[in-house]
Amino acid sequence: MSKRVEDLTLAEAKAELGGLAQQIGRANRAYHQQDSPEITDADYDALKRRNTAIEARFPQAKRSDSPSDQVGAAPSEGFGKIAHQVPMLSLENAFDPEDVIDFDRRIRSFLGHTEALAFTAEPKIDGLSLSIRYEHGTLIYAATRGDGDTGEDVTANAGCIPDIPQTLLDAPEVLEVRGEVYMAHEDFRVLNDRLTAAGEKPLANPRNAAAGALRQLDVAVTRSRPLRFFAYAWGALSQELAPTQLGAIERLRALGFKTNPLTRLCQSPDGLLAHYAQIESQRAVLGYDIDGVVYKVNELALQARLGYRSTTPRWAIAHKFAAELAWTRLESIVVQVGRTGALSPVARLSPVTVGGVVVSNATLHNEDYIAGRSRNGELIRGGKDIRIGDWVQIYRAGDVIPKVADVDLTKRDPAAQPFTFPQICPDCGSPAERQAGDSVRRCSGGLICPAQGVERLKHFVSRGAFDIEGLGAKQVEFFYADEVLPIRTPAQIFTMHARDAANPLQKLKNRDGYGEASVAKLFAAIETARQVRLDKLIFALGIRHLGETAGAVLARHYMDWTAFEAGVLAAESGNAAWAELTSIEGMGNVMAQSLVAAFRNPAEYAAIAALIGHLQIQPVKPRAVASSAVAGLTLVFTGTLEKMSRAEAKARAEMLGAKVAGSVSAKTDLLIAGPGAGSKAKEAEKLGIRIIDEDEWLRLAAGT
């Protein structure tokens, strides 16, 4: 029985008000947003009266989110952002048995492992990834994957899914459960029948239906869609669920989550492939969409040793199902110009369904591929070229962009002519040149080419880069061509608000397609984007050869923009800055040359400098490593390591807060030399760099 309000202490009052806020808030959401009350009106009124009485007795304990100040549950007006405490990474893909065997081999090589190695294998659900955080057994929030670091807050929507418990018993104090939201085939059919009967457009496929339902601003729409959830992973934990992957999945099932019944423990690559074949044979009758099988190292201690690359874990891989094929007619070939000037041919097709997706465009790679030969002049497709009007076979594997795989010459129009690849840019008329050894023809127009400008801006605002909500591909095209509020350089994005405010006649909010609310949201999103991580900024610059992985590697090495900019500007072939740049693990000469060339180009560097003036660039935070003897040092490994593989040693050093370089330079702090150390050891001796053996390295790594 509850204490009388008059007998409560201040501490007891604060604690009880916290519990009442949670209970009343949950009841409000159930009643007002979900139309599914969990308690009676009498019980609800009693909670409210108790809350009011305690606040009257202890006004200093009233919470900022007090139920007394709320009426029902506020409707969603947009999705907030939630930063993932543990990033939601993607998976490396395998497409054939050799890839799976290589996955096992790479793990063994990394670990120096010769003993038995067990894996789990589970269906890869074709749905939408979701992370759900529980604290003290209560659901706190749910977030989509987003860009892996930050997702959308879909807590209210996730609460409508019956497979997601609102409370947990005997759970860790902090538990982030991760899994996939999906829609079963029969539920999808019934939903489409209902939509059709109501005169609405039916949905394309279960995956899109599930994703759209979870991301509805109107929770009532989400509640009307039959969503389901499979749990298969976790994020932040206050204590581990089990010592193994399979044990952790079983623990999630015991906590009340649905897990996939086809998850199995396999003892070898052969076992993985056998289970893959079994799942593939059942694919048509499962009742939900899958696009492959996911393999994970079972022992969590080994997962921890294997660690992560920049975007994928080393201990997991997705084995995708075989490519889907279909035949259709090639209506035309359009040559598009990309952000680096590459001329890319695209096939416009008579729409055809391939693997449940309607395809009307496919890549043709380059002019050699169209002609039926490789870059080296070897024949492909038996030397058959591709012509407009041909009957072509379309290939689609998982999320891979569809491509034209083959041609049926028996259906070719005798009048069809070989395709002539353009020698000038179709957008700006500049010569389209092809360098020796390059498979791609490129526009030489550079910054004067509008197509390159548009594509660079699209890349700049893309999800892996600045990801500015309300400024997508269509908006970029609109503003690039606009004369009133043009955006032709990245810096102009961040002057939009000021330029619009200074224009007394043609405000953006008064133009077609915009209004006061949408413009306010756009400008707010741009303002938020000024705060950008260093790795995302480097990737967003769109420098040729530098993808997301290279951006992350460079950011980890230089740590902040000032050091990165100074290092790149100073780099010249043969000097110390060049040696440092090319010594970064994963940075080869081609990448380094492309990066340095961009910063040496006066027009390009001016555009970069103008952009930087509008940003607050977040430096890379040093790894939080307690008492690490190598934190902040630059290490180089050479020779043969006998007790730990070279790959694991590098990963371990980075986990301890060190930088790992591929070659010795004046900035190297420590060389770890095993048997067979050669030129690197000699260079280190010449520079006076400390050299240690593997045993001393292991003592440093262990903190002894």
C-alpha positions as CSV (number, residue, x, y, z in Angstrom):
1,M,0.0,0.0,0.0
2,S,1.3,3.5,-0.9
3,K,2.5,5.8,1.8
4,R,0.2,8.7,2.6
5,V,1.4,11.8,0.8
6,E,1.9,13.6,4.1
7,D,4.4,10.9,5.2
8,L,6.6,11.0,2.1
9,T,10.2,12.4,2.3
10,L,11.4,14.7,-0.5
11,A,13.5,11.9,-1.9
12,E,10.6,9.5,-1.9
13,A,8.4,12.1,-3.5
14,K,10.9,12.7,-6.4
15,A,11.2,9.0,-7.0
16,E,7.4,8.4,-7.0
17,L,6.8,11.3,-9.4
18,G,9.3,9.8,-11.8
19,G,7.4,6.5,-11.7
20,L,4.0,8.2,-12.1
21,A,5.2,10.2,-15.1
22,Q,6.2,7.0,-16.8
23,Q,2.9,5.2,-16.0
24,I,0.7,8.2,-17.0
25,G,2.7,8.8,-20.2
26,R,2.4,5.2,-21.2
27,A,-1.3,5.3,-20.5
28,N,-1.7,8.5,-22.5
29,R,0.1,7.0,-25.5
30,A,-2.0,3.8,-25.4
31,Y,-5.2,5.7,-25.2
32,H,-4.6,8.8,-27.4
33,Q,-2.2,7.5,-30.1
34,Q,-2.9,3.8,-30.2
35,D,-6.6,3.6,-29.3
36,S,-5.8,0.7,-27.1
37,P,-6.2,1.7,-23.4
38,E,-4.1,-0.4,-21.0
39,I,-5.8,0.6,-17.7
40,T,-9.3,1.6,-16.7
41,D,-10.5,5.2,-16.4
42,A,-10.7,4.8,-12.7
43,D,-7.1,3.6,-12.3
44,Y,-5.9,6.4,-14.7
45,D,-7.8,9.1,-12.6
46,A,-6.2,7.6,-9.4
47,L,-2.7,8.0,-10.8
48,K,-3.4,11.6,-11.9
49,R,-4.8,12.5,-8.4
50,R,-1.8,10.9,-6.7
51,N,0.6,12.9,-9.0
52,T,-1.3,16.2,-8.3
53,A,-1.3,15.6,-4.5
54,I,2.4,14.9,-4.4
55,E,3.2,18.0,-6.5
56,A,1.0,20.2,-4.2
57,R,2.9,18.8,-1.1
58,F,6.3,19.1,-2.7
59,P,6.2,21.8,-5.4
60,Q,10.1,21.8,-5.6
61,A,9.9,18.1,-6.8
62,K,7.6,18.9,-9.8
63,R,9.2,17.5,-13.0
64,S,9.7,19.5,-16.2
65,D,7.6,16.8,-18.0
66,S,4.9,16.7,-15.3
67,P,1.7,15.0,-16.5
68,S,-0.2,17.8,-14.8
69,D,1.0,20.1,-17.6
70,Q,0.1,17.7,-20.4
71,V,-3.2,16.9,-22.2
72,G,-3.2,13.4,-23.7
73,A,-0.3,12.6,-26.0
74,A,1.0,15.2,-28.5
75,P,0.8,14.1,-32.1
76,S,4.0,13.7,-34.0
77,E,5.0,16.6,-36.2
78,G,8.2,15.1,-37.5
79,F,10.9,12.7,-36.6
80,G,13.6,13.7,-34.2
81,K,17.1,12.4,-34.4
82,I,18.6,9.8,-32.1
83,A,22.4,9.1,-32.0
84,H,23.2,5.4,-31.7
85,Q,25.5,4.8,-28.7
86,V,26.8,1.8,-30.7
87,P,26.8,2.4,-34.5
88,M,24.5,0.3,-36.7
89,L,26.9,-0.9,-39.3
90,S,26.2,-2.6,-42.6
91,L,27.5,-6.1,-43.6
92,E,30.0,-7.2,-46.2
93,N,28.3,-9.3,-48.9
94,A,29.1,-12.8,-50.3
95,F,27.7,-14.0,-53.6
96,D,29.1,-17.5,-54.1
97,P,30.6,-20.4,-52.1
98,E,34.2,-19.1,-52.7
99,D,33.3,-15.9,-50.9
100,V,32.1,-17.9,-47.8
101,I,35.2,-20.0,-47.8
102,D,37.3,-16.8,-48.1
103,F,35.4,-15.3,-45.2
104,D,36.4,-18.3,-43.0
105,R,40.0,-18.1,-44.2
106,R,40.3,-14.4,-43.5
107,I,39.0,-14.8,-40.0
108,R,41.5,-17.6,-39.3
109,S,44.3,-15.5,-40.8
110,F,43.4,-12.5,-38.7
111,L,43.2,-14.4,-35.5
112,G,46.0,-16.9,-36.3
113,H,43.3,-19.5,-35.5
114,T,43.7,-23.2,-36.3
115,E,41.1,-24.7,-34.0
116,A,37.4,-25.4,-34.7
117,L,35.5,-22.3,-35.5
118,A,31.7,-22.2,-35.1
119,F,29.3,-19.8,-36.8
120,T,25.6,-18.9,-36.6
121,A,23.5,-18.8,-39.8
122,E,20.2,-17.0,-40.0
123,P,17.9,-15.7,-42.8
124,K,18.5,-12.1,-43.8
125,I,15.1,-10.4,-43.5
126,D,14.3,-8.0,-46.2
127,G,12.8,-5.2,-44.0
128,L,13.8,-2.1,-42.1
129,S,16.4,-2.1,-39.3
130,L,15.4,-0.9,-35.9
131,S,17.1,-0.3,-32.6
132,I,15.1,-0.4,-29.4
133,R,16.5,0.9,-26.1
134,Y,15.3,-0.4,-22.7
135,E,16.3,0.9,-19.4
136,H,15.4,-0.9,-16.2
137,G,13.1,-3.0,-18.3
138,T,11.1,-0.1,-19.8
139,L,11.1,0.8,-23.5
140,I,12.8,4.3,-23.7
141,Y,13.0,4.9,-27.4
142,A,13.2,3.2,-30.9
143,A,15.3,4.5,-33.8
144,T,15.8,3.5,-37.4
145,R,19.3,2.8,-38.7
146,G,19.6,6.2,-40.5
147,D,23.2,6.7,-41.5
148,G,24.4,4.1,-39.0
149,D,25.4,6.8,-36.5
150,T,22.1,8.7,-36.2
151,G,18.6,7.4,-36.8
152,E,15.0,8.7,-36.7
153,D,13.0,8.6,-33.5
154,V,10.1,6.2,-34.3
155,T,9.3,5.4,-30.7
156,A,5.5,5.9,-31.0
157,N,5.4,3.9,-34.2
158,A,7.4,1.0,-32.8
159,G,5.0,0.9,-29.9
160,C,2.3,-0.2,-32.3
161,I,4.2,-3.5,-33.3
162,P,2.9,-6.4,-31.3
163,D,6.2,-8.2,-31.4
164,I,8.0,-5.4,-29.5
165,P,7.5,-5.7,-25.7
166,Q,6.8,-2.5,-23.9
167,T,8.5,-3.8,-20.7
168,L,11.0,-6.6,-20.0
169,L,11.5,-8.7,-16.9
170,D,15.0,-9.8,-15.8
171,A,16.7,-7.7,-18.5
172,P,20.1,-5.9,-18.2
173,E,19.7,-2.4,-16.8
174,V,20.5,-1.1,-20.3
175,L,19.6,-3.1,-23.3
176,E,19.4,-2.1,-27.0
177,V,17.7,-4.7,-29.0
178,R,18.2,-4.6,-32.7
179,G,16.3,-6.4,-35.5
180,E,14.2,-6.1,-38.6
181,V,10.7,-4.7,-39.0
182,Y,8.9,-6.6,-41.8
183,M,5.5,-7.4,-43.3
184,A,4.4,-11.0,-43.9
185,H,3.1,-11.9,-47.4
186,E,-0.4,-12.7,-46.3
187,D,-0.7,-9.5,-44.3
188,F,0.6,-7.5,-47.3
189,R,-2.0,-9.1,-49.6
190,V,-4.8,-8.3,-47.2
191,L,-3.6,-4.8,-46.8
192,N,-3.4,-4.2,-50.5
193,D,-6.9,-5.7,-50.9
194,R,-8.2,-3.2,-48.3
195,L,-6.4,-0.3,-50.0
196,T,-7.8,-1.2,-53.4
197,A,-11.3,-1.6,-52.1
198,A,-11.0,1.9,-50.6
199,G,-9.9,3.3,-54.0
200,E,-6.3,3.8,-52.9
201,K,-3.1,2.9,-54.7
202,P,-1.8,-0.6,-53.7
203,L,1.7,-0.8,-52.3
204,A,4.6,-2.1,-54.4
205,N,6.1,-4.8,-52.1
206,P,6.2,-5.9,-48.5
207,R,9.6,-4.3,-47.8
208,N,8.5,-0.8,-49.0
209,A,5.2,-1.2,-47.2
210,A,6.9,-2.0,-43.9
211,A,9.4,0.9,-44.2
212,G,6.6,3.3,-45.1
213,A,4.4,2.2,-42.3
214,L,7.2,2.5,-39.6
215,R,8.0,6.0,-40.8
216,Q,4.4,7.5,-40.8
217,L,4.0,10.8,-38.9
218,D,0.5,9.7,-38.2
219,V,0.8,6.8,-35.7
220,A,-2.8,5.7,-36.6
221,V,-1.6,4.8,-40.0
222,T,1.3,2.7,-38.5
223,R,-1.2,1.0,-36.2
224,S,-3.4,0.0,-39.2
225,R,-0.5,-1.7,-40.9
226,P,0.3,-5.3,-39.8
227,L,4.0,-4.9,-38.9
228,R,6.2,-7.7,-37.3
229,F,9.7,-7.7,-35.8
230,F,12.5,-10.3,-35.6
231,A,15.3,-9.6,-33.0
232,Y,18.7,-10.7,-34.0
233,A,21.3,-8.4,-32.5
234,W,22.0,-5.8,-29.8
235,G,23.7,-2.5,-29.3
236,A,24.6,-0.9,-25.9
237,L,24.5,-3.3,-23.0
238,S,25.1,-2.9,-19.3
239,Q,26.0,-6.6,-19.0
240,E,26.5,-9.2,-21.7
241,L,23.6,-11.5,-22.6
242,A,25.6,-14.6,-23.1
243,P,29.1,-15.7,-24.1
244,T,28.0,-16.7,-27.6
245,Q,25.9,-15.3,-30.5
246,L,23.5,-18.2,-30.3
247,G,23.2,-17.9,-26.5
248,A,22.5,-14.2,-26.8
249,I,19.7,-14.9,-29.4
250,E,18.2,-17.5,-27.0
251,R,18.3,-14.9,-24.2
252,L,16.5,-12.3,-26.3
253,R,13.8,-15.0,-27.0
254,A,13.5,-15.7,-23.3
255,L,13.0,-11.9,-22.7
256,G,9.9,-12.0,-25.0
257,F,11.3,-11.2,-28.5
258,K,10.6,-13.1,-31.6
259,T,13.7,-14.6,-33.1
260,N,14.0,-16.5,-36.4
261,P,13.4,-20.2,-35.9
262,L,15.8,-21.0,-38.8
263,T,18.9,-19.7,-37.0
264,R,21.4,-22.6,-36.7
265,L,24.9,-23.2,-35.3
266,C,27.3,-24.5,-38.0
267,Q,30.8,-25.8,-37.5
268,S,32.4,-25.1,-40.9
269,P,31.9,-23.3,-44.2
270,D,30.4,-26.5,-45.6
271,G,27.9,-26.4,-42.8
272,L,27.1,-22.8,-43.6
273,L,26.6,-23.6,-47.2
274,A,24.4,-26.6,-46.5
275,H,22.1,-24.4,-44.3
276,Y,22.1,-21.7,-46.9
277,A,20.8,-24.3,-49.4
278,Q,18.2,-25.4,-47.0
279,I,16.9,-21.9,-46.3
280,E,17.0,-21.1,-50.1
281,S,14.8,-24.2,-50.8
282,Q,12.2,-22.9,-48.3
283,R,12.3,-19.3,-49.4
284,A,9.1,-19.4,-51.4
285,V,7.0,-20.8,-48.5
286,L,8.4,-18.9,-45.6
287,G,5.7,-16.3,-45.7
288,Y,8.0,-13.3,-45.6
289,D,10.8,-11.9,-47.8
290,I,14.5,-12.7,-47.3
291,D,17.4,-11.9,-49.6
292,G,20.1,-14.1,-48.2
293,V,21.6,-15.7,-45.1
294,V,23.8,-14.0,-42.5
295,Y,26.8,-15.7,-41.0
296,K,28.4,-14.6,-37.7
297,V,31.3,-15.9,-35.6
298,N,29.5,-17.6,-32.6
299,E,32.0,-16.9,-29.8
300,L,31.6,-13.2,-28.7
301,A,35.1,-13.1,-27.4
302,L,36.4,-13.8,-30.9
303,Q,34.0,-11.2,-32.3
304,A,35.6,-8.7,-29.9
305,R,39.1,-9.6,-31.1
306,L,38.0,-9.4,-34.8
307,G,36.5,-6.0,-34.3
308,Y,35.3,-3.7,-37.1
309,R,36.4,-2.1,-40.3
310,S,35.2,1.5,-40.8
311,T,31.7,0.4,-42.0
312,T,31.4,-3.4,-41.4
313,P,32.2,-6.0,-38.8
314,R,35.0,-8.5,-39.6
315,W,33.0,-11.3,-37.9
316,A,29.9,-11.3,-40.0
317,I,28.9,-11.5,-43.7
318,A,25.7,-11.6,-45.7
319,H,25.5,-14.4,-48.2
320,K,23.1,-13.0,-50.8
321,F,20.9,-15.3,-53.0
322,A,21.7,-15.8,-56.6
323,A,20.9,-13.0,-59.0
324,E,17.4,-12.6,-60.4
325,L,17.2,-12.6,-64.2
326,A,14.6,-11.3,-66.7
327,W,14.3,-10.3,-70.4
328,T,13.0,-7.0,-71.7
329,R,13.6,-4.6,-74.6
330,L,16.3,-1.9,-74.6
331,E,14.4,1.3,-75.5
332,S,17.3,3.7,-75.5
333,I,20.8,4.4,-74.1
334,V,21.4,7.7,-72.2
335,V,24.9,8.9,-71.3
336,Q,25.0,10.6,-67.9
337,V,27.8,12.7,-66.5
338,G,28.8,12.1,-62.9
339,R,30.5,14.3,-60.3
340,T,34.0,13.2,-61.4
341,G,33.2,13.8,-65.1
342,A,32.7,10.1,-65.9
343,L,30.4,9.4,-68.8
344,S,28.2,6.6,-67.7
345,P,25.8,4.8,-70.1
346,V,22.4,3.9,-68.7
347,A,19.9,1.5,-70.4
348,R,16.3,2.7,-70.5
349,L,14.2,-0.4,-70.5
350,S,10.6,-1.5,-71.1
351,P,9.7,-2.0,-67.4
352,V,10.2,-5.5,-66.1
353,T,9.8,-7.1,-62.7
354,V,13.1,-8.6,-61.5
355,G,13.1,-10.3,-58.0
356,G,9.9,-8.4,-57.0
357,V,11.2,-5.0,-58.1
358,V,10.1,-3.2,-61.2
359,V,13.2,-2.2,-63.2
360,S,13.2,0.4,-66.0
361,N,16.9,1.4,-65.9
362,A,20.1,-0.6,-65.8
363,T,23.8,0.2,-65.9
364,L,25.8,-0.5,-69.0
365,H,29.1,0.3,-67.2
366,N,31.2,1.9,-70.0
367,E,31.7,2.0,-73.8
368,D,33.8,-1.2,-73.8
369,Y,31.0,-3.1,-72.1
370,I,28.5,-1.9,-74.7
371,A,30.9,-3.0,-77.5
372,G,31.2,-6.5,-76.0
373,R,34.8,-6.4,-74.8
374,S,36.7,-5.8,-71.5
375,R,39.1,-2.9,-70.9
376,N,41.9,-5.2,-71.9
377,G,40.2,-6.0,-75.2
378,E,39.1,-9.5,-74.2
379,L,35.6,-10.6,-75.4
380,I,32.6,-10.6,-73.0
381,R,29.2,-12.1,-73.8
382,G,31.0,-13.9,-76.7
383,G,31.7,-10.5,-78.3
384,K,28.1,-9.5,-78.7
385,D,27.6,-5.8,-78.6
386,I,24.5,-4.0,-77.2
387,R,22.2,-2.0,-79.5
388,I,19.1,0.1,-79.1
389,G,16.0,-2.0,-79.7
390,D,17.8,-5.3,-78.6
391,W,16.0,-7.9,-76.4
392,V,18.3,-7.9,-73.3
393,Q,18.7,-10.0,-70.2
394,I,18.6,-8.0,-66.9
395,Y,20.6,-9.1,-63.9
396,R,19.9,-8.0,-60.3
397,A,21.5,-9.5,-57.2
398,G,20.3,-8.1,-53.9
399,D,20.8,-4.4,-53.6
400,V,23.2,-4.3,-56.6
401,I,22.2,-1.9,-59.3
402,P,20.6,-3.8,-62.2
403,K,22.8,-4.4,-65.2
404,V,22.4,-5.7,-68.7
405,A,23.9,-9.2,-68.7
406,D,23.2,-10.6,-72.2
407,V,21.7,-10.0,-75.6
408,D,19.4,-12.3,-77.7
409,L,20.7,-11.8,-81.2
410,T,17.8,-13.9,-82.7
411,K,15.5,-11.0,-81.9
412,R,17.7,-8.2,-83.1
413,D,16.3,-5.8,-85.8
414,P,18.6,-6.2,-88.9
415,A,18.5,-2.4,-89.2
416,A,19.9,-1.9,-85.7
417,Q,23.2,0.1,-85.7
418,P,26.1,-0.3,-83.2
419,F,26.0,2.4,-80.5
420,T,28.4,5.3,-81.0
421,F,29.7,6.5,-77.7
422,P,30.0,10.3,-77.5
423,Q,33.4,11.9,-77.8
424,I,32.2,15.2,-76.3
425,C,30.3,15.9,-73.0
426,P,26.5,15.8,-73.6
427,D,26.0,18.5,-71.0
428,C,28.7,21.1,-71.7
429,G,30.2,20.2,-75.0
430,S,33.8,19.8,-73.7
431,P,36.0,17.0,-75.1
432,A,35.3,13.7,-73.4
433,E,38.7,12.1,-73.0
434,R,39.9,8.6,-72.0
435,Q,43.2,8.2,-70.4
436,A,45.5,5.2,-71.1
437,G,44.5,2.4,-68.8
438,D,41.2,4.0,-67.8
439,S,38.0,2.2,-68.7
440,V,36.0,5.4,-68.4
441,R,35.7,8.4,-70.7
442,R,35.6,11.7,-68.7
443,C,34.4,15.2,-69.5
444,S,37.3,17.7,-69.4
445,G,35.1,20.6,-68.6
446,G,35.6,20.5,-64.8
447,L,33.8,23.3,-63.0
448,I,32.2,24.7,-66.1
449,C,30.3,21.5,-66.6
450,P,26.8,21.8,-65.1
451,A,26.3,18.1,-64.9
452,Q,29.4,17.7,-62.7
453,G,28.3,20.6,-60.6
454,V,24.8,19.1,-60.0
455,E,26.2,15.6,-59.2
456,R,28.8,17.0,-56.8
457,L,26.1,18.8,-54.9
458,K,23.9,15.7,-54.9
459,H,26.8,13.8,-53.4
460,F,27.5,16.6,-50.9
461,V,23.9,16.3,-49.5
462,S,23.7,12.5,-49.7
463,R,23.1,10.3,-46.7
464,G,26.7,9.3,-46.1
465,A,27.8,13.0,-46.4
466,F,25.9,16.0,-45.0
467,D,22.4,14.4,-45.3
468,I,20.4,17.6,-45.2
469,E,16.7,16.9,-44.8
470,G,14.6,18.7,-47.4
471,L,17.6,19.1,-49.8
472,G,17.6,16.0,-51.9
473,A,18.4,15.3,-55.5
474,K,15.4,17.0,-57.0
475,Q,15.8,20.1,-54.8
476,V,19.5,20.3,-55.8
477,E,18.6,20.3,-59.5
478,F,16.0,23.0,-58.9
479,F,18.3,25.3,-57.0
480,Y,21.2,24.7,-59.3
481,A,19.2,26.1,-62.2
482,D,17.4,28.7,-60.1
483,E,18.3,32.4,-60.7
484,V,16.6,33.7,-57.6
485,L,18.2,31.6,-54.9
486,P,20.9,29.6,-56.7
487,I,23.0,26.8,-55.2
488,R,26.0,26.0,-57.4
489,T,28.7,25.4,-54.7
490,P,28.4,23.7,-51.3
491,A,29.1,27.0,-49.6
492,Q,26.0,28.6,-51.1
493,I,23.9,26.0,-49.2
494,F,24.9,27.7,-46.0
495,T,24.1,31.2,-47.2
496,M,20.6,30.4,-48.4
497,H,18.8,31.7,-45.3
498,A,20.7,35.0,-45.4
499,R,20.2,35.5,-49.1
500,D,16.5,34.7,-48.8
501,A,16.1,37.1,-46.0
502,A,17.8,39.9,-48.0
503,N,15.5,39.4,-50.9
504,P,12.5,41.6,-50.3
505,L,10.5,40.5,-53.4
506,Q,10.8,36.8,-54.0
507,K,10.8,34.9,-50.7
508,L,11.3,31.2,-51.0
509,K,8.2,30.6,-48.8
510,N,6.0,32.3,-51.5
511,R,7.2,30.1,-54.4
512,D,5.6,27.0,-55.8
513,G,6.3,23.9,-53.8
514,Y,7.2,25.8,-50.7
515,G,5.5,27.3,-47.7
516,E,6.4,28.9,-44.5
517,A,6.7,25.6,-42.6
518,S,8.7,23.7,-45.2
519,V,11.1,26.6,-45.6
520,A,11.6,26.9,-41.9
521,K,12.4,23.2,-41.7
522,L,14.8,23.4,-44.6
523,F,16.7,26.3,-43.0
524,A,16.7,24.6,-39.6
525,A,18.2,21.4,-41.3
526,I,20.9,23.5,-43.0
527,E,21.7,25.1,-39.7
528,T,22.0,21.7,-38.0
529,A,24.3,20.5,-40.8
530,R,26.9,23.2,-40.0
531,Q,28.0,20.8,-37.2
532,V,29.7,18.1,-39.2
533,R,32.1,15.2,-38.4
534,L,35.5,15.4,-40.0
535,D,35.1,12.0,-41.8
536,K,31.8,13.0,-43.3
537,L,33.2,16.3,-44.5
538,I,36.1,14.6,-46.2
539,F,33.8,12.2,-48.0
540,A,31.3,15.0,-48.9
541,L,34.0,16.9,-50.8
542,G,33.5,14.3,-53.6
543,I,37.2,13.9,-54.4
544,R,37.8,11.1,-56.9
545,H,38.8,7.7,-55.3
546,L,38.0,8.9,-51.8
547,G,34.9,7.1,-50.5
548,E,33.5,6.8,-47.0
549,T,36.2,4.4,-45.8
550,A,39.0,6.7,-47.0
551,G,37.2,9.6,-45.3
552,A,37.1,7.7,-42.0
553,V,40.8,6.6,-42.3
554,L,42.0,10.1,-43.0
555,A,39.9,11.6,-40.2
556,R,41.3,9.1,-37.6
557,H,44.8,9.9,-38.7
558,Y,44.8,13.7,-38.8
559,M,42.1,14.1,-36.0
560,D,41.0,17.6,-37.0
561,W,40.5,19.7,-40.1
562,T,43.5,22.0,-39.4
563,A,46.0,19.1,-39.3
564,F,44.3,17.4,-42.3
565,E,44.4,20.5,-44.5
566,A,48.0,21.4,-43.5
567,G,49.1,17.8,-44.2
568,V,47.5,17.7,-47.7
569,L,48.7,21.1,-48.7
570,A,52.3,20.3,-47.6
571,A,52.4,16.9,-49.3
572,E,54.8,16.7,-52.3
573,S,56.2,13.6,-53.8
574,G,59.3,12.6,-51.7
575,N,58.8,15.0,-48.7
576,A,57.9,14.1,-45.1
577,A,54.2,15.2,-45.5
578,W,53.8,12.9,-48.6
579,A,55.5,10.1,-46.7
580,E,53.0,10.6,-43.8
581,L,50.0,10.7,-46.1
582,T,51.0,7.6,-48.0
583,S,52.0,5.7,-44.9
584,I,48.3,5.8,-43.6
585,E,46.9,2.3,-43.7
586,G,44.7,2.0,-46.8
587,M,46.0,5.2,-48.5
588,G,47.8,4.3,-51.7
589,N,49.5,6.6,-54.2
590,V,46.4,6.9,-56.4
591,M,44.2,8.2,-53.6
592,A,47.0,10.5,-52.3
593,Q,47.6,12.0,-55.7
594,S,43.9,12.6,-56.2
595,L,43.5,14.3,-52.8
596,V,46.6,16.5,-53.3
597,A,45.6,17.4,-56.8
598,A,42.2,18.6,-55.6
599,F,43.8,20.9,-53.0
600,R,46.3,22.2,-55.5
601,N,43.6,23.1,-58.0
602,P,43.0,26.9,-57.3
603,A,39.3,26.9,-58.1
604,E,38.6,23.7,-56.2
605,Y,40.6,24.8,-53.2
606,A,38.8,28.2,-53.2
607,A,35.4,26.3,-53.1
608,I,36.6,24.2,-50.2
609,A,37.9,27.2,-48.3
610,A,34.6,29.0,-48.8
611,L,32.7,26.0,-47.5
612,I,34.9,25.6,-44.4
613,G,34.2,29.1,-43.3
614,H,30.5,28.2,-42.7
615,L,31.1,25.0,-40.7
616,Q,31.9,23.9,-37.2
617,I,33.9,20.8,-37.9
618,Q,33.9,18.2,-35.1
619,P,37.4,16.7,-34.5
620,V,37.8,13.0,-34.1
621,K,37.7,12.2,-30.4
622,P,40.6,10.1,-29.2
623,R,39.6,6.6,-28.2
624,A,38.7,6.5,-24.5
625,V,41.4,4.0,-23.4
626,A,42.3,3.8,-19.8
627,S,46.1,3.6,-19.1
628,S,47.1,2.6,-22.6
629,A,50.9,2.9,-23.1
630,V,50.5,3.4,-26.9
631,A,47.5,5.9,-27.0
632,G,48.3,8.8,-29.3
633,L,51.5,7.1,-30.7
634,T,52.1,6.2,-34.4
635,L,53.1,2.6,-34.7
636,V,54.5,0.5,-37.6
637,F,54.6,-3.3,-37.7
638,T,57.2,-5.1,-39.8
639,G,58.5,-8.6,-40.1
640,T,56.7,-11.8,-39.0
641,L,54.6,-11.7,-35.9
642,E,54.4,-15.2,-34.3
643,K,51.9,-14.9,-31.5
644,M,49.4,-12.5,-33.1
645,S,48.6,-12.0,-36.7
646,R,49.7,-8.7,-38.3
647,A,46.0,-7.8,-38.9
648,E,45.0,-8.4,-35.3
649,A,48.0,-6.5,-34.0
650,K,47.0,-3.5,-36.1
651,A,43.4,-3.7,-34.9
652,R,44.5,-4.1,-31.3
653,A,46.7,-1.0,-31.6
654,E,43.9,1.1,-32.9
655,M,41.6,-0.1,-30.1
656,L,44.3,1.1,-27.7
657,G,44.2,4.6,-29.2
658,A,47.3,4.3,-31.4
659,K,47.6,5.2,-35.1
660,V,49.0,2.5,-37.4
661,A,51.0,3.5,-40.4
662,G,52.2,1.4,-43.3
663,S,55.6,2.9,-43.6
664,V,58.2,4.5,-41.4
665,S,58.5,8.3,-41.3
666,A,59.8,11.0,-39.0
667,K,56.4,10.9,-37.2
668,T,56.7,7.2,-36.4
669,D,57.0,6.7,-32.6
670,L,57.4,3.0,-32.4
671,L,58.4,0.1,-34.7
672,I,57.3,-3.4,-33.7
673,A,59.8,-5.7,-35.6
674,G,59.4,-9.5,-35.9
675,P,61.8,-11.9,-37.6
676,G,62.6,-10.9,-41.1
677,A,62.3,-7.2,-40.6
678,G,64.1,-5.4,-43.4
679,S,64.1,-1.9,-44.8
680,K,61.6,-0.5,-42.3
681,A,63.9,-1.5,-39.4
682,K,66.9,0.1,-41.1
683,E,64.9,3.3,-41.8
684,A,63.8,3.3,-38.1
685,E,67.4,3.0,-36.9
686,K,68.5,5.8,-39.2
687,L,65.7,8.1,-37.8
688,G,66.4,7.1,-34.2
689,I,62.9,5.5,-33.7
690,R,62.4,3.1,-30.9
691,I,62.3,-0.6,-32.0
692,I,60.7,-3.4,-29.9
693,D,60.0,-7.1,-30.5
694,E,56.7,-8.9,-30.4
695,D,56.9,-9.9,-26.7
696,E,57.4,-6.3,-25.6
697,W,54.5,-5.3,-27.9
698,L,52.3,-7.8,-26.2
699,R,53.3,-6.5,-22.8
700,L,52.5,-2.9,-23.9
701,A,49.1,-4.1,-25.3
702,A,48.3,-5.9,-22.1
703,G,49.2,-2.8,-20.1
704,T,51.9,-4.6,-18.1
